[in-house]
Structures are given as structure tokens and as C-alpha cells.
Amino acid sequence: QVSLVESGGGLVQPGGSLRLSCAASGNIFSILSMAWYRQAPGKQRELVASTTNDGETNYKESVRGRFTISTDNYRFLFLQMDNLQPGDKTIYYCSARSPIGSYWGQGTQVTVSS
């Protein structure tokens, strides 16, 4: 079992930055990869960025070059978000994938508004 707790969301003006954090606890040795997802009201949850512990990363095209994902041996997962735009406003979720399934955090709200 893996527990995930996100933090770092908030309100920022367009062009601003936020850093999301996700603290993992429990059986973190079972984690194969971690990722950030986001879900807007009435829309499907979408992958924002993913990473493995050996540094392999993957980004949604619209955030490439603005967002950076990183992990500390799966104990923590980070998402540095720069040049935030109104379209980035939504709830962001931390996820961890293991051989028996995926785990999810409770989400953190990101609001981009002037």
C-alpha cells in the first residue's frame, strides 16, 4: 500500500510559477513510476508528466518546456510549473504505479488568474 499527499497548489497570475510536491509513504519500494495528472470539471483525467527513478520522463505536449517533473527516489515527487497559463487551471493529482495497480493522492488545486 502506498499513500500520496500533494501540496503546493494555489493562486498565481498568468506567467507565474508554482511547485507542486507529493510525499509518498508506505511500500514505496514497490513503485515503478510516478506521474502528475490533472482533471478539469467534466473532462477526463489527463497525464501531465511522468518519470521513472532512472530519469526517464514524459510530458504532455502543451506543458513541455514549461513544466519539469522530478523525484527523490520516489519518496517525493515534484512538478515545477513555470509560465502558467489560464488553461493550466485545474486540480492536479499525484499518482504512483506499482505491479498490483496505481495509487492516487487527493489532489491539489491550481488556479491561474489575473
Backbone bond lengths (Angstrom), bond angles and torsions (degrees), N, CA, C in turn:
res aa  C-N    CA-C-N  psi(-1)  N-CA   C-N-CA  omega(-1)  CA-C   N-CA-C  phi
1 Q - - - 1.457 - - 1.526 109.30 -
2 V 1.314 116.15 136.41 1.464 122.52 179.14 1.526 108.65 -125.69
3 S 1.315 117.07 132.29 1.461 122.68 174.94 1.515 109.75 -107.95
4 L 1.324 116.08 139.88 1.461 121.85 -177.45 1.524 109.38 -128.54
5 V 1.322 116.51 132.23 1.461 121.05 179.47 1.523 108.70 -130.50
6 E 1.336 115.93 117.98 1.467 121.32 -179.86 1.524 111.11 -90.27
7 S 1.318 115.10 156.09 1.459 122.22 172.71 1.524 108.41 -156.15
8 G 1.325 115.23 167.35 1.461 119.22 174.55 1.510 115.80 105.67
9 G 1.323 117.76 -6.34 1.452 119.07 177.52 1.513 111.36 -70.11
10 G 1.330 115.72 170.66 1.462 119.17 179.08 1.497 111.50 164.42
11 L 1.326 115.05 -164.55 1.459 122.83 -179.16 1.529 109.52 -104.05
12 V 1.320 115.57 132.35 1.461 120.32 179.36 1.519 108.82 -143.40
13 Q 1.311 116.60 151.13 1.459 120.81 176.95 1.523 110.46 -78.85
14 P 1.326 117.63 155.42 1.473 119.53 175.41 1.519 110.66 -53.29
15 G 1.331 115.08 136.21 1.452 120.80 -176.56 1.517 113.77 90.49
16 G 1.317 116.43 -8.81 1.450 121.22 -178.90 1.521 113.27 -82.92
17 S 1.332 115.25 -177.09 1.466 121.53 -175.93 1.523 111.24 -130.54
18 L 1.322 114.88 150.84 1.456 123.21 171.32 1.520 108.41 -142.21
19 R 1.323 115.25 153.63 1.473 120.38 175.62 1.515 107.86 -124.10
20 L 1.313 115.92 115.05 1.458 121.09 176.63 1.520 109.75 -89.25
21 S 1.317 115.46 143.53 1.461 121.31 176.69 1.523 109.52 -126.63
22 C 1.317 115.27 150.61 1.466 121.52 177.32 1.524 107.21 -138.12
23 A 1.322 115.74 120.75 1.459 120.99 178.91 1.526 109.35 -98.91
24 A 1.321 116.22 124.93 1.463 121.90 179.76 1.519 109.96 -103.23
25 S 1.314 115.95 141.29 1.456 121.29 175.84 1.519 109.31 -142.46
26 G 1.330 115.36 165.75 1.449 119.95 -177.11 1.517 110.63 97.88
27 N 1.311 116.67 -139.77 1.460 122.20 -176.42 1.530 111.01 -85.46
28 I 1.343 115.73 66.40 1.474 119.71 -176.65 1.524 111.68 -68.76
29 F 1.330 117.02 -16.20 1.465 119.00 179.37 1.527 111.86 -70.79
30 S 1.321 116.86 -13.47 1.466 120.67 178.63 1.528 112.11 -87.28
31 I 1.345 117.53 -7.83 1.465 120.55 -175.45 1.529 111.41 -72.60
32 L 1.329 115.71 131.78 1.466 122.14 178.89 1.526 111.82 -98.63
33 S 1.315 116.52 -33.92 1.455 121.91 178.82 1.522 108.17 -160.84
34 M 1.334 116.07 162.99 1.456 121.37 177.02 1.513 109.31 -133.99
35 A 1.318 115.06 158.12 1.456 118.62 -175.19 1.522 111.16 -155.76
36 W 1.322 114.71 160.79 1.459 122.91 169.81 1.526 107.78 -110.14
37 Y 1.309 115.31 132.16 1.448 123.15 173.49 1.529 108.63 -119.81
38 R 1.312 115.80 164.25 1.460 119.64 172.76 1.523 108.94 -142.15
39 Q 1.323 114.79 153.73 1.461 119.63 -178.06 1.514 109.70 -145.23
40 A 1.316 115.32 119.25 1.459 121.82 175.77 1.526 108.90 -89.27
41 P 1.329 117.59 154.53 1.469 120.41 179.74 1.525 112.07 -54.44
42 G 1.320 116.74 129.71 1.451 121.52 177.86 1.509 115.21 78.31
43 K 1.341 116.64 3.96 1.462 119.94 -179.43 1.519 110.48 -120.03
44 Q 1.332 114.94 163.31 1.452 119.78 178.02 1.526 110.74 -74.69
45 R 1.326 115.02 150.87 1.458 120.05 175.53 1.526 107.82 -67.17
46 E 1.335 117.48 134.74 1.463 121.50 -177.99 1.517 111.02 -124.25
47 L 1.322 114.29 147.67 1.449 120.83 178.16 1.526 109.42 -73.43
48 V 1.328 116.51 129.76 1.459 121.87 176.21 1.523 110.21 -97.40
49 A 1.330 116.63 -49.85 1.459 121.73 -179.62 1.516 108.97 -161.97
50 S 1.329 115.60 149.93 1.454 120.47 178.19 1.515 109.09 -137.50
51 T 1.344 115.63 159.53 1.451 120.10 179.07 1.515 110.66 -152.24
52 T 1.329 115.30 152.18 1.448 121.64 169.78 1.526 107.74 -110.03
53 N 1.310 116.34 168.23 1.461 119.79 -175.16 1.525 112.15 -70.98
54 D 1.337 116.90 -17.12 1.463 118.68 178.17 1.520 111.88 -92.32
55 G 1.345 115.91 10.57 1.457 119.52 171.67 1.506 116.79 96.29
56 E 1.310 117.85 1.37 1.464 119.94 178.58 1.529 108.53 -73.79
57 T 1.333 116.68 125.13 1.462 121.14 -177.70 1.517 111.67 -124.56
58 N 1.319 114.85 158.99 1.459 121.80 178.75 1.522 107.14 -146.43
59 Y 1.353 116.84 137.31 1.459 121.54 -176.47 1.516 111.40 -129.05
60 K 1.313 115.00 146.08 1.469 121.05 167.28 1.526 106.59 -62.73
61 E 1.307 116.42 139.16 1.459 120.63 -173.32 1.526 112.52 -56.36
62 S 1.313 117.82 -38.93 1.461 120.77 -174.34 1.530 113.65 -72.28
63 V 1.337 118.01 -12.90 1.463 120.11 179.52 1.522 111.84 -110.70
64 R 1.321 116.58 -7.18 1.471 119.83 -178.88 1.525 109.84 -59.88
65 G 1.323 115.23 131.52 1.459 120.16 -178.85 1.521 113.36 90.60
66 R 1.339 116.86 -15.41 1.476 121.02 178.19 1.522 111.66 -111.32
67 F 1.322 117.07 -33.07 1.463 121.99 -178.46 1.524 109.54 -109.63
68 T 1.328 116.14 147.02 1.453 121.51 176.42 1.525 109.05 -133.94
69 I 1.332 115.91 124.49 1.451 121.48 178.52 1.518 109.50 -100.18
70 S 1.331 115.96 143.53 1.461 120.18 176.94 1.530 108.98 -152.91
71 T 1.329 115.46 160.10 1.452 120.69 179.83 1.516 110.54 -140.88
72 D 1.322 114.83 152.37 1.467 122.66 176.14 1.518 107.17 -110.62
73 N 1.337 115.50 78.36 1.467 121.13 179.23 1.529 112.63 54.24
74 Y 1.326 115.49 33.66 1.459 123.89 178.80 1.527 113.29 67.50
75 R 1.330 118.17 4.45 1.461 118.92 173.46 1.522 110.48 -76.34
76 F 1.333 114.53 -33.06 1.454 121.06 175.73 1.528 108.76 -136.61
77 L 1.313 115.46 148.12 1.459 122.10 174.00 1.518 106.91 -125.84
78 F 1.331 116.27 135.98 1.459 120.99 -177.84 1.531 110.31 -124.21
79 L 1.314 114.68 153.95 1.459 120.71 171.77 1.529 107.39 -138.42
80 Q 1.319 115.86 105.76 1.460 121.31 174.76 1.522 108.01 -84.43
81 M 1.311 116.32 119.14 1.461 121.38 -176.71 1.518 109.35 -115.29
82 D 1.316 116.80 113.79 1.464 122.63 179.72 1.516 109.91 -113.23
83 N 1.323 115.85 159.53 1.458 122.15 179.53 1.536 110.73 49.84
84 L 1.309 115.63 49.54 1.462 120.21 -179.05 1.517 111.49 -64.24
85 Q 1.322 115.24 142.46 1.455 122.47 -177.97 1.526 109.77 -121.48
86 P 1.325 118.03 160.14 1.469 119.83 179.57 1.525 113.51 -53.62
87 G 1.322 117.23 -31.72 1.459 120.88 179.29 1.516 113.88 -68.61
88 D 1.339 116.99 -11.89 1.471 120.85 177.97 1.519 112.23 -86.46
89 K 1.328 116.14 -6.43 1.464 120.91 -177.90 1.514 110.28 -68.26
90 T 1.323 117.74 118.24 1.452 122.99 174.63 1.527 109.10 177.37
91 I 1.320 116.97 -171.21 1.458 121.68 176.22 1.530 109.18 -93.36
92 Y 1.319 116.25 132.49 1.454 122.89 -179.23 1.530 109.37 -108.18
93 Y 1.339 115.35 135.58 1.452 122.18 -177.78 1.523 111.04 -120.59
94 C 1.312 115.04 139.56 1.460 122.54 172.67 1.520 108.38 -90.98
95 S 1.321 116.61 140.85 1.455 120.98 -179.19 1.519 110.17 -137.77
96 A 1.314 115.73 145.05 1.461 121.85 175.76 1.524 108.71 -129.07
97 R 1.316 115.39 132.57 1.470 120.78 -179.15 1.523 109.44 -104.06
98 S 1.336 115.93 133.04 1.454 122.03 177.70 1.526 108.62 -129.32
99 P 1.320 118.31 171.36 1.474 120.14 -179.93 1.524 113.96 -60.37
100 I 1.338 117.51 -22.08 1.466 119.37 -176.83 1.517 112.68 -104.68
101 G 1.338 117.27 0.22 1.456 118.78 178.90 1.510 112.26 147.91
102 S 1.333 115.38 -171.83 1.460 121.06 -178.15 1.520 110.82 -113.61
103 Y 1.321 115.20 150.17 1.448 122.98 177.65 1.519 108.85 -117.07
104 W 1.335 115.82 151.69 1.462 120.91 -176.07 1.519 110.82 -134.16
105 G 1.330 114.58 146.63 1.452 120.42 171.26 1.518 110.34 -84.87
106 Q 1.326 115.51 -177.66 1.468 120.24 -175.81 1.530 112.01 -86.92
107 G 1.320 116.76 -11.79 1.462 120.68 177.79 1.519 112.76 96.90
108 T 1.321 115.01 153.02 1.454 121.72 176.07 1.526 108.65 -137.80
109 Q 1.320 116.49 135.80 1.457 121.66 -173.87 1.524 111.23 -84.51
110 V 1.313 115.63 131.83 1.463 122.78 172.87 1.525 108.09 -116.25
111 T 1.316 116.36 123.98 1.453 121.60 179.10 1.514 109.12 -121.45
112 V 1.323 115.88 128.69 1.463 121.96 179.20 1.519 107.54 -118.34
113 S 1.322 115.38 112.27 1.457 119.37 -175.64 1.519 110.33 -158.04
114 S 1.316 115.35 145.66 1.461 119.51 176.41 1.530 110.42 -92.36
